[in-house]
Amino acid sequence: MMLKSFPLIAVLFLSACSSFNPTTWLTAHRMDVQQGNYVTEDAVSRVKTGMTRPQVKFLLGTPLLADIFHGDRWDYAYRIERQGKPTEEKRLTVYFDKDAVSRIEGQAFPALRPTLDNTNPNAGQR
């Protein structure tokens, strides 16, 4: 009796494993595809009106698009495709007037900062 129920028990135990999901057996693995510049809000907040192109390149990196027909703007675009998740896209445009930043438009990713724990029992004690 024990040997007949062993396959059933084995299947039940293995079905709890995420790698033993029968629905994913026939689907191909897709790698995450990242394209462009990952620009964060804290980097964009450092860019100020009047900065030069080299200063902006130092803070944000080389732009993905520097169009010869629109020499007064740099486009920073980012796109990531993950399996099972919606595609994320952000676009940031830096406009220049006489090689100095005149304005910034678009979106950047939130800054990835660690959070501080405010529940320190020794806070304020010396």
C-alpha positions in Angstrom: 0.0 0.0 0.0 2.8 2.4 0.8 4.5 1.9 -2.5 1.3 2.7 -4.5 0.9 6.0 -2.7 4.5 7.1 -3.0 4.2 8.7 -6.4 1.2 10.6 -5.3 3.0 11.9 -2.2 6.1 12.8 -4.2 4.0 14.8 -6.7 2.3 16.7 -3.9 5.6 17.5 -2.2 7.2 18.6 -5.5 4.2 20.6 -6.6 5.0 23.1 -3.8 8.3 23.9 -5.5 8.1 26.8 -7.9 10.4 25.0 -10.4 8.0 22.1 -10.6 5.2 24.2 -12.1 3.7 22.2 -15.0 2.4 25.3 -16.6 5.9 26.6 -17.3 7.3 23.4 -18.7 6.5 24.2 -22.3 7.3 27.9 -22.2 10.8 29.2 -23.1 12.8 31.2 -20.6 13.0 34.8 -21.5 15.8 37.0 -20.2 15.2 40.5 -18.9 15.9 42.9 -21.7 17.2 46.4 -20.7 17.8 49.1 -23.1 18.8 52.7 -22.6 19.9 54.9 -19.7 18.7 54.1 -16.1 18.3 57.7 -14.8 17.2 58.2 -11.2 15.3 61.2 -9.7 18.2 62.1 -7.5 20.6 62.4 -10.5 18.1 64.6 -12.3 17.7 66.8 -9.2 21.4 67.6 -9.4 21.1 69.0 -13.0 20.5 72.7 -12.8 19.7 75.4 -15.4 22.8 76.8 -17.0 24.9 73.6 -16.7 27.1 72.7 -19.6 26.8 69.6 -21.7 29.9 67.9 -20.1 28.4 68.5 -16.7 25.1 66.9 -17.7 26.9 64.0 -19.2 28.9 63.5 -16.0 25.6 63.4 -14.0 23.3 61.5 -16.3 25.6 59.6 -18.6 25.8 59.7 -22.4 22.4 60.3 -23.9 20.8 57.5 -25.8 19.7 59.9 -28.5 21.6 63.0 -29.6 19.8 63.8 -32.8 21.6 65.9 -35.4 18.4 67.5 -36.4 17.6 68.6 -32.9 21.0 69.6 -31.6 19.5 71.5 -28.7 18.2 68.4 -26.9 19.4 65.1 -25.4 17.0 62.2 -24.9 17.5 59.6 -22.2 15.2 56.7 -22.8 15.0 53.5 -20.8 13.0 50.3 -21.3 12.9 47.0 -19.5 11.0 43.9 -20.4 10.7 41.2 -17.8 9.0 37.8 -18.1 5.5 37.9 -16.5 5.7 41.7 -15.8 4.5 44.7 -17.7 7.1 46.6 -19.7 8.5 49.7 -18.0 9.5 52.7 -20.0 10.8 56.1 -18.9 11.9 59.0 -21.1 13.8 62.2 -20.0 14.7 65.1 -22.3 17.2 67.7 -21.5 17.0 70.9 -23.6 19.9 73.2 -24.2 20.1 76.9 -25.2 23.6 77.9 -26.4 25.1 74.7 -24.9 23.6 75.4 -21.4 20.7 73.5 -19.9 17.4 75.5 -20.3 14.9 72.9 -19.1 14.3 69.2 -18.3 11.1 67.3 -19.2 10.0 63.7 -18.6 10.3 61.0 -16.0 13.1 59.3 -14.1 13.1 56.3 -11.9 12.8 56.8 -8.1 16.0 56.9 -6.2 17.0 53.6 -4.7 17.9 54.7 -1.2 18.0 52.5 1.9 15.4 53.3 4.5 16.4 54.1 8.1 14.8 52.3 11.0 13.5 55.0 13.4 12.7 52.5 16.2 16.3 52.5 17.6 15.8 52.0 21.4 19.1 53.8 22.1 18.2 57.0 20.2 18.8 60.1 22.3 20.8 58.3 25.0 24.5 58.9 25.6 
